[in-house]
Amino acid sequence: MNFKKTSIIKKNNNILNIIWIVSIWIIFIVALVMVKNINFIKIKIDEQNIIKENVAKQENERSMIEKLLWLNKDIPTEVESNNDVTILLVWRWGWNHDAPDLTDTMIVIKINSKNKIISMLSVPRDLYVKYPWDDNYYGRINWIYSRYMYQKNDATYWMQMLETKIAEITWAKIDYFVNVDFSWFKKIIDTIWWINIDVPENFVDYQYPDWNWWYTTLVFKKWTWLFDGENALKYTRSRHSTSDFDRSLRQQQIISAIKEKLTWSYFLTSPLKIKELYQVFIDNVKTDLSLTKMIKIAYSIWTKEEYKIASSNMNDSCFYGSANCEKWWVLYTPDRELFGWMAVLLMNWTGLWNLSNYEESVKYSNIILNYSWIEKENAKINIFNSIKVWSLASELWNNIKKYGFIIPEQKSIWNTTDIYEKTVIYYNNISENSDTIRALKTFFNWEFIKIEVPKYSTENANIEIIIWKDYTWKEKVFNF
């Protein structure tokens, strides 16, 4: 019995051991499976989290693209709702200059959505003016911003003082301002890699500052250049290559090139590049434009329809009594001795006694900002003298040419054998609603008559101004 009992016990123990070992293996295998499943689940969860993060990121990027790249076609534009938006763009020298707050570049930019054109008018830095709200203080217009820095610690206030004077000079309603450092040029262009600039003539400046209180020679040959930020800045800032007037047009050329480059699809679809451009903007620009307003304006200009750019400035290409004036002449250089030997500019027909007479600049600005298609329409004007008074036609030719009207250098002044009582303007092959005709009507109260073919011109002029007996000396002088 004992034997059998003992044998049964051993047999039972063996069975228990086998069961225990099998159980351990089952637990181990189950554990492995569970661990594997847990890792698999964890991987799945991680993948799902990554997917969710990517989706959220893509949504954020898509939202940014829609807002900052203006891909949402339903966004109403500031330009469309108000038709016109006028911005004063100012560039200062910046912190690394001995006069960092001089506004040496002032450009009035008008965006017209009806005609799809951006008009740019540069105001010369040396224009001598009476300062706003201070009858006893006079100086160059580029000092106004820094002058009012001492009155109030508010950059918007400083700009408002400058806006007040420029609005008086141009009679333009300034909606917003954008104030940037000259170094912004370099940063923004380096961010978009390069810009395409057509240098029309060989360009040499023997006195370009080298930042070591000395000069270097700057040369750009006549060519189409791919400018990086550094060379674009040099091209923009050069003062001794030509004139301040040419420099203002070069600056407008840079603006146009930046606009063209930003229309590349890469910049319109890259959130990273948008963020980079936006950071450059907020680090270097002061403005009273909200982000929403900037988006709306930029969306209209860059993505909805192609806007053309018309560049212009005020210059002093003529002097009193000159027989050959170029367009845009509304300034002259007075005797420096009267201004402490300081280089200044004055408006035509003004002096220290009537410094704030801006009749000439207002007329000029009105043409540039509101009738920008004159050059594109290319409506040729001929002038006919019918009363046999010497030089009337040539003086009228000289006066209206400076406003940008298209008057050929040769064969544009004639006499007629007919004598009538009233001066008249005939026009053919050009619309009554053209910018050229509408602009001429702001100058003259004469009769405008539409005809099929030129009445007197043998040069196929689109517009013929016939001077008759009512064209008096007073009208000749003061109508311009």
Buried (B, 14 or more C-beta within 10 A) or exposed (E): EEEEEEEEEEEEEEEEEEEEEEEEEEEEEEEEEEEEEEEEEEEEEEEEEEEEEEEEEEEEBBEBBBBBBBBBEEBEBBBBEEEBBBBBBBBBBBEEBEEEBBBBBBBBBBBBBEBBBBBBBBBBBBBBBBBBEEEEEBBBBBBBBBBBBEEEEEBEEBBBBBBBBBBBBBBBEBBBBBBBBBBBBBBBBBBBEBBEBEBEEEBBBEBBBEEEEEEEEBEBEEEEBEBBBEBBBBBBBBEBBBBBBBBBBBBBBBBBBBBEBBEEEEBBEBBEBBEBBBEBBEEBBBBBBEEEBBBBBBBBBBBBEEBEBBBBBBBBBBEEEEEEBEBBBBBBEBEEEEBEEEEBBBBBBBEEEEBEBBBBBBBBBBBBBBBBBBBBBEBBBBBBBBBEEEEBBBBBBBBBBBBBBBBBEEEBBBBBEEEBEEBBBBBBBBEEEBBBBBBBEEBBEBEBEEEEEBBBBEEEBBBBBBBBEEBEEEBBEEBB
